[in-house]
Amino acid sequence: MTTVMVATYFQVTAEAVRQLTTRHREELEVNGMTVLRGADLREFESDNMSLSLASYPQARRSLTIYSRLAVLTSALLLRDSDIARRLRPLLDTQGDREPIVSSYVMTR
């Protein structure tokens, strides 16, 4: 997912996700967030352009993409999202009940 996709999913602004990324970059990168630049960005856009002919990609220097784990981490960190608020109890590993998220996600 891209920054805009994460923002849309959590019903917040792209700027809110960018600020979250700035404040928690290290944690999000450990959990799979990546900034694509140069050849990696061109390859990503080329692959995705072939899947969606709806629009021509805009010129840009970089693109931030989020793995599933980075999106779940964002849910734990976003304060002003009702969607994230509803997801947090399902991701809780401190409570006394078993979290719904798989053990694979918890150990990464």
C-alpha positions as CSV (number, residue, x, y, z in Angstrom):
1,M,0.0,0.0,0.0
2,T,1.1,3.6,-0.6
3,T,0.8,6.5,1.8
4,V,-2.5,7.6,0.1
5,M,-3.9,4.1,0.3
6,V,-3.0,3.8,4.0
7,A,-4.7,7.2,4.6
8,T,-7.8,6.2,2.7
9,Y,-8.1,2.9,4.6
10,F,-7.8,4.6,8.0
11,Q,-9.9,7.6,6.9
12,V,-7.3,10.2,7.7
13,T,-5.3,12.6,5.6
14,A,-2.2,11.6,3.7
15,E,-0.5,14.3,5.7
16,A,-1.4,12.5,8.9
17,V,0.2,9.4,7.6
18,R,3.3,11.3,6.5
19,Q,3.7,12.8,9.9
20,L,3.3,9.4,11.5
21,T,6.0,8.1,9.2
22,T,8.3,11.0,10.1
23,R,7.8,10.4,13.9
24,H,8.0,6.6,13.7
25,R,10.2,5.9,10.7
26,E,12.5,3.4,12.3
27,E,9.7,1.3,13.7
28,L,7.8,1.3,10.4
29,E,10.9,0.4,8.4
30,V,11.6,-2.5,10.7
31,N,8.0,-3.6,10.0
32,G,8.3,-3.4,6.2
33,M,7.8,0.2,5.2
34,T,10.1,1.0,2.2
35,V,10.9,4.1,0.3
36,L,11.3,3.4,-3.4
37,R,13.7,5.5,-5.5
38,G,15.5,5.4,-8.8
39,A,15.4,2.0,-10.6
40,D,13.3,0.4,-7.9
41,L,10.6,3.1,-8.3
42,R,10.7,2.8,-12.1
43,E,10.2,-0.9,-11.8
44,F,7.4,-0.6,-9.3
45,E,5.6,2.0,-11.5
46,S,6.2,-0.1,-14.6
47,D,4.7,-3.2,-13.0
48,N,1.7,-1.4,-11.6
49,M,1.1,0.6,-14.7
50,S,0.7,-2.6,-16.6
51,L,-2.0,-3.7,-14.1
52,S,-3.9,-0.4,-14.2
53,L,-4.2,1.6,-17.3
54,A,-6.5,4.2,-15.7
55,S,-3.8,6.8,-15.3
56,Y,-0.3,7.6,-16.4
57,P,2.1,7.7,-13.4
58,Q,3.1,11.1,-12.2
59,A,6.8,12.1,-12.1
60,R,8.1,11.7,-8.6
61,R,11.4,11.1,-6.9
62,S,10.2,8.6,-4.3
63,L,7.3,6.5,-3.2
64,T,6.7,5.1,0.2
65,I,5.1,1.7,0.4
66,Y,3.8,-0.2,3.4
67,S,3.8,-3.9,4.1
68,R,0.9,-5.5,5.9
69,L,2.8,-5.4,9.1
70,A,3.6,-1.7,8.6
71,V,-0.1,-1.0,8.1
72,L,-0.9,-2.9,11.3
73,T,1.8,-0.9,13.1
74,S,0.2,2.3,11.7
75,A,-3.1,1.2,13.3
76,L,-1.4,1.0,16.7
77,L,0.1,4.5,16.2
78,L,-2.7,6.5,14.6
79,R,-4.7,8.4,17.2
80,D,-7.4,10.1,15.1
81,S,-8.7,7.2,13.1
82,D,-11.9,5.4,14.1
83,I,-10.8,2.4,11.9
84,A,-7.5,2.2,13.8
85,R,-9.3,2.5,17.1
86,R,-11.4,-0.5,16.3
87,L,-8.4,-2.5,15.1
88,R,-6.3,-1.9,18.2
89,P,-8.1,-4.4,20.5
90,L,-7.5,-7.1,17.9
91,L,-3.8,-6.4,17.9
92,D,-3.4,-6.2,21.7
93,T,-0.7,-8.5,22.9
94,Q,-0.7,-7.1,26.5
95,G,-4.2,-8.2,27.4
96,D,-5.2,-11.5,28.9
97,R,-6.9,-12.8,25.8
98,E,-5.2,-14.3,22.7
99,P,-4.6,-11.7,20.0
100,I,-6.3,-12.3,16.6
101,V,-3.2,-11.4,14.7
102,S,-1.1,-14.4,13.8
103,S,2.0,-15.3,15.7
104,Y,4.0,-14.7,12.5
105,V,3.1,-11.0,12.7
106,M,3.8,-10.7,16.4
107,T,7.3,-12.2,16.0
108,R,8.5,-10.0,13.1
